[in-house]
Amino acid sequence: MGIYPIKEALQIADELDLDLVEISPNAKPPVCKVMDYNKFVYEQRRRRRANQANTSKVVVKEIRFGPNTDDHDYEFKKNHAIKFLKEGSKLKAFVFFRGRSIVYKDQGEILLLRLARDLEDYGKVEQMPRMEGKRMNMFITPIKK
């Protein structure tokens, strides 16, 4: 094609039974394109839907511990954590302190650090243990394969 005045461009679009679409109105002279506008809009929607289907949602799974969690419960929850990380989910492990158990903050931190060490092969620590109110949180993200 080439550069045409507006009247000629409209005439060409009519002859081809297509639409004259203004691409860049601020340019001197304005840039227009002869195309099937409905097809263009349809293709845009299709591309947007395809992109949305390809994006993955980040799933966060939680595992709750008490400050005095015994070894059997710890192992049970650790196995669940391994399963979650293998699925590709983020893991939020937290120790919940209630009542006077808040005096065992150090035990809670030791428990979370032990979990991080045990899950080194499956995930990477995103956030080290940190107190937030009555909870001590830690985030672990899965290792990409």
C-alpha positions as CSV (number, residue, x, y, z in Angstrom):
1,M,0.0,0.0,0.0
2,G,1.1,3.6,0.3
3,I,0.2,6.9,1.7
4,Y,-3.2,8.2,0.7
5,P,-5.4,11.2,1.7
6,I,-8.4,10.4,3.9
7,K,-11.0,10.4,1.0
8,E,-9.0,7.9,-1.1
9,A,-8.3,5.7,1.9
10,L,-12.1,5.6,2.7
11,Q,-12.8,4.8,-0.9
12,I,-10.3,1.9,-0.9
13,A,-11.7,0.6,2.3
14,D,-15.2,0.7,0.8
15,E,-14.1,-1.1,-2.3
16,L,-12.5,-3.9,-0.3
17,D,-15.5,-4.0,2.0
18,L,-13.2,-3.4,5.0
19,D,-12.9,-0.8,7.7
20,L,-10.5,2.2,7.9
21,V,-9.1,2.1,11.5
22,E,-7.1,5.0,12.9
23,I,-3.9,3.5,14.5
24,S,-2.1,6.6,15.6
25,P,-4.2,9.8,15.8
26,N,-1.5,12.0,17.2
27,A,1.0,11.4,14.3
28,K,1.3,14.0,11.5
29,P,-0.4,12.9,9.3
30,P,-2.6,10.5,11.3
31,V,-1.8,6.8,10.6
32,C,-4.8,4.6,9.5
33,K,-5.0,1.0,8.4
34,V,-7.5,-0.8,6.2
35,M,-8.7,-4.0,8.0
36,D,-11.6,-6.0,9.2
37,Y,-12.2,-4.4,12.6
38,N,-14.4,-7.2,14.0
39,K,-11.8,-9.8,13.1
40,F,-9.1,-7.6,14.8
41,V,-11.1,-7.3,18.0
42,Y,-11.8,-11.1,18.0
43,E,-8.1,-11.9,17.6
44,Q,-7.3,-9.5,20.4
45,R,-9.8,-11.2,22.8
46,R,-8.5,-14.7,21.8
47,R,-4.9,-13.7,22.5
48,R,-5.9,-12.2,25.9
49,R,-7.7,-15.4,26.8
50,A,-4.8,-17.6,25.7
51,N,-2.4,-15.5,27.9
52,Q,-4.7,-15.7,30.9
53,A,-4.9,-19.5,30.5
54,N,-1.1,-19.7,30.5
55,T,-0.6,-17.7,33.7
56,S,-0.4,-19.8,36.7
57,K,-2.1,-18.9,40.0
58,V,0.2,-18.9,43.0
59,V,-1.3,-21.3,45.6
60,V,-0.2,-20.8,49.2
61,K,-0.6,-23.8,51.5
62,E,-0.4,-23.4,55.3
63,I,1.0,-25.7,57.9
64,R,0.4,-24.9,61.6
65,F,2.7,-25.9,64.4
66,G,2.5,-25.4,68.2
67,P,5.7,-24.4,70.1
68,N,5.8,-27.8,71.7
69,T,5.0,-30.0,68.6
70,D,6.4,-33.5,69.2
71,D,8.5,-35.5,66.7
72,H,5.7,-37.7,65.2
73,D,3.5,-34.7,64.5
74,Y,6.5,-32.8,63.1
75,E,7.3,-35.6,60.7
76,F,3.7,-35.9,59.6
77,K,3.4,-32.2,58.8
78,K,6.8,-32.2,57.2
79,N,5.7,-34.9,54.8
80,H,2.6,-32.8,53.9
81,A,4.9,-29.8,53.3
82,I,7.1,-31.9,50.9
83,K,3.9,-32.9,49.0
84,F,2.8,-29.3,48.7
85,L,6.2,-28.2,47.5
86,K,6.4,-31.0,44.9
87,E,2.9,-29.8,43.6
88,G,4.5,-26.4,43.1
89,S,2.6,-24.5,45.8
90,K,4.2,-22.0,48.1
91,L,4.3,-23.0,51.8
92,K,3.5,-20.8,54.8
93,A,4.6,-22.6,57.9
94,F,3.8,-20.9,61.2
95,V,3.9,-21.5,64.9
96,F,0.9,-20.3,66.8
97,F,1.4,-19.2,70.3
98,R,-1.6,-19.0,72.6
99,G,-1.8,-18.0,76.2
100,R,1.4,-18.3,78.1
101,S,3.1,-20.4,75.4
102,I,4.4,-17.0,74.0
103,V,7.4,-17.5,76.4
104,Y,8.6,-20.4,74.0
105,K,9.4,-18.1,71.1
106,D,12.9,-19.6,70.8
107,Q,11.4,-23.1,70.5
108,G,9.1,-21.9,67.8
109,E,12.0,-20.4,65.8
110,I,14.1,-23.6,66.3
111,L,11.2,-25.6,65.0
112,L,10.7,-23.5,61.8
113,L,14.5,-23.4,61.1
114,R,14.6,-27.2,61.5
115,L,11.7,-27.4,58.9
116,A,13.6,-25.2,56.6
117,R,16.7,-27.3,56.8
118,D,14.7,-30.5,56.3
119,L,13.0,-29.0,53.2
120,E,16.2,-27.7,51.5
121,D,15.9,-30.3,48.7
122,Y,12.3,-29.3,47.9
123,G,12.1,-25.5,48.5
124,K,14.0,-22.3,49.2
125,V,13.2,-20.1,52.2
126,E,11.6,-16.9,50.9
127,Q,11.2,-15.3,54.3
128,M,13.0,-16.3,57.5
129,P,10.9,-16.9,60.7
130,R,9.4,-13.6,61.9
131,M,6.9,-12.8,64.6
132,E,3.6,-11.2,63.7
133,G,1.3,-10.9,66.6
134,K,0.8,-14.3,68.2
135,R,2.3,-16.1,65.2
136,M,5.8,-16.8,63.9
137,N,5.7,-17.1,60.1
138,M,8.1,-18.5,57.5
139,F,7.6,-18.8,53.7
140,I,9.1,-21.4,51.5
141,T,8.9,-21.4,47.7
142,P,9.3,-24.6,45.6
143,I,12.5,-25.1,43.7
144,K,11.9,-25.0,39.9
145,K,12.8,-28.1,38.0
